[in-house]
C-alpha cells in the first residue's frame, strides 16, 4: 500500500471520528437542554400552584380542612394545565383533591417510598409511560404553615422532545 493511500485512509478515519464525536456531543447537549426546559417548566407551574393556594392554606390549621378548601379553590386544576401538561393535587393518603380535565379518569399514583420523600419536603422527577406516550412527572410537596399537607403532581408529555431528538 502506498504512502498516499495510507495517509488518505488515516485522514478519512480521523474525519469520521471527529464527525461522530461532534454528532454525539450535539445530540447530548440538545437532549439535556430540552429535558432541563421541561423540568424548569414543571417546577415553575408547581411553584405557581403553591403560591396560588398559599392564602387559602394559611388560614386553617387542620390539614384535611386545608386540602378540602384547596380542592374547592382549585375545583379544576385546568388553570395550571395545558394541552400536554397534566395536573393533580392529592392528599398524603393518595386521595385526589383536584385534577385537570385532560387526565380524564386516570390518576397519578405514587408509592410509599415516594410519599416518604414528599413528607420530608423533597420533590423529585420521574418518567412515566401513559397511553403509549412518555410523560415527565414532577412531584412536589404542598406546604402550608411549614408542614407538608399534600402532593402536587405535574406531568408533561415528552412527545415534542422525542420528535425533536428524532429529527436531530
C-alpha positions as CSV (number, residue, x, y, z in Angstrom):
1,X,0.0,0.0,0.0
2,X,1.4,3.4,-1.0
3,X,2.0,6.2,1.4
4,X,-0.6,8.3,-0.4
5,X,-3.3,5.6,0.2
6,X,-2.3,5.1,3.9
7,X,-2.5,8.9,4.5
8,X,-5.8,9.1,2.7
9,X,-7.3,6.3,4.8
10,X,-5.8,7.8,8.0
11,X,-7.4,11.2,7.2
12,X,-10.7,9.7,6.3
13,X,-10.7,7.7,9.6
14,X,-9.8,10.9,11.6
15,X,-12.5,12.9,9.9
16,X,-15.1,10.2,10.5
17,X,-14.1,10.1,14.2
18,X,-14.4,13.8,14.6
19,X,-17.8,13.9,12.9
20,X,-19.1,11.1,15.1
21,X,-17.9,12.8,18.2
22,X,-19.4,16.1,17.1
23,X,-22.8,14.3,16.4
24,X,-22.8,12.6,19.7
25,X,-21.9,15.7,21.6
26,X,-24.5,17.8,19.8
27,X,-27.2,15.2,20.5
28,X,-26.3,15.1,24.1
29,X,-26.3,18.8,24.6
30,X,-29.6,19.3,22.8
31,X,-31.2,16.4,24.7
32,X,-30.0,17.7,28.1
33,X,-31.2,21.2,27.2
34,X,-34.7,20.1,26.2
35,X,-35.2,17.9,29.3
36,X,-34.0,20.7,31.5
37,X,-36.5,23.1,29.9
38,X,-39.3,20.6,30.6
39,X,-38.2,20.2,34.2
40,X,-38.0,24.0,34.6
41,X,-41.5,24.5,33.2
42,X,-42.9,21.9,35.6
43,X,-41.1,23.4,38.6
44,X,-42.5,26.8,37.7
45,X,-46.0,25.5,37.5
46,X,-45.7,23.7,40.8
47,X,-44.5,27.0,42.4
48,X,-47.5,28.8,40.8
49,X,-49.9,26.3,42.3
50,X,-48.2,26.6,45.8
51,X,-48.4,30.4,45.6
52,X,-52.0,30.5,44.5
53,X,-53.0,28.2,47.3
54,X,-50.9,29.9,50.0
55,X,-53.6,32.4,51.1
56,X,-56.2,29.7,51.5
57,X,-53.9,27.2,53.2
58,X,-52.5,29.7,55.7
59,X,-55.9,30.3,57.3
60,X,-56.7,26.8,58.5
61,X,-54.7,24.6,61.0
62,X,-56.3,21.2,60.2
63,X,-54.6,19.6,57.2
64,X,-57.7,17.9,55.9
65,X,-59.7,21.1,56.1
66,X,-56.9,22.9,54.3
67,X,-56.9,20.3,51.5
68,X,-60.7,20.4,51.1
69,X,-60.6,24.2,50.8
70,X,-57.7,23.9,48.3
71,X,-59.8,21.5,46.3
72,X,-62.7,23.9,46.4
73,X,-60.5,26.8,45.3
74,X,-59.0,24.6,42.6
75,X,-62.2,22.8,41.7
76,X,-60.5,22.1,38.4
77,X,-56.7,22.3,38.1
78,X,-57.2,23.3,34.5
79,X,-56.0,26.7,35.3
80,X,-52.5,25.3,35.5
81,X,-52.8,22.6,32.9
82,X,-52.1,22.8,29.2
83,X,-52.6,20.6,26.1
84,X,-49.6,18.5,27.1
85,X,-49.4,19.3,30.8
86,X,-51.4,17.4,33.4
87,X,-52.0,18.5,37.0
88,X,-53.2,16.6,40.0
89,X,-53.3,17.7,43.7
90,X,-53.6,14.9,46.2
91,X,-53.7,14.4,49.9
92,X,-50.8,12.5,51.5
93,X,-53.0,9.4,51.7
94,X,-53.4,9.5,47.9
95,X,-56.9,10.9,47.7
96,X,-57.2,13.2,44.7
97,X,-58.4,16.6,45.7
98,X,-58.2,18.3,42.2
99,X,-57.1,17.3,38.8
100,X,-57.0,18.7,35.3
101,X,-59.7,17.6,32.9
102,X,-57.2,16.3,30.4
103,X,-56.3,13.5,32.8
104,X,-59.8,12.1,32.4
105,X,-60.3,9.2,34.8
106,X,-56.6,8.4,35.1
107,X,-54.7,9.2,38.3
108,X,-51.1,9.5,39.1
109,X,-50.2,7.0,41.8
110,X,-47.0,7.3,43.8
111,X,-45.6,4.6,46.0
112,X,-44.9,4.6,49.7
113,X,-41.2,5.5,49.2
114,X,-42.1,8.5,47.1
115,X,-44.7,9.6,49.7
116,X,-42.0,9.5,52.4
117,X,-39.8,11.7,50.3
118,X,-42.6,14.1,49.8
119,X,-43.5,14.3,53.6
120,X,-39.9,15.1,54.3
121,X,-40.1,18.0,51.9
122,X,-38.3,16.7,48.9
123,X,-39.5,16.9,45.4
124,X,-38.5,14.6,42.5
125,X,-38.8,13.9,38.8
126,X,-39.5,10.6,37.0
127,X,-40.5,9.4,33.6
128,X,-43.8,7.5,33.3
129,X,-45.5,5.8,30.3
130,X,-49.1,6.7,29.8
131,X,-51.2,5.5,26.8
132,X,-48.0,4.7,24.7
133,X,-46.6,8.2,25.4
134,X,-43.8,9.2,27.8
135,X,-44.5,11.7,30.5
136,X,-42.0,13.7,32.6
137,X,-43.6,13.8,36.1
138,X,-42.6,16.3,38.8
139,X,-43.9,15.6,42.3
140,X,-43.6,18.3,44.9
141,X,-44.9,18.8,48.4
142,X,-47.9,21.1,49.0
143,X,-46.8,23.0,52.1
144,X,-48.9,25.1,54.5
145,X,-47.8,26.6,57.8
146,X,-44.4,25.0,57.4
147,X,-45.6,21.4,57.1
148,X,-46.4,19.2,54.1
149,X,-50.2,18.6,53.8
150,X,-50.5,17.3,50.3
151,X,-48.8,16.4,47.0
152,X,-48.6,18.5,43.8
153,X,-48.2,16.2,40.8
154,X,-47.5,17.7,37.4
155,X,-46.7,15.8,34.1
156,X,-45.7,17.0,30.7
157,X,-45.8,14.9,27.6
158,X,-42.3,14.3,26.1
159,X,-43.8,13.9,22.6
160,X,-42.3,17.2,21.4
161,X,-38.9,16.4,22.9
162,X,-38.8,12.9,21.4
163,X,-39.9,14.3,18.0
164,X,-37.1,17.0,18.1
165,X,-34.5,14.5,19.1
166,X,-35.6,12.0,16.4
167,X,-35.3,14.8,13.8
168,X,-31.8,15.7,15.1
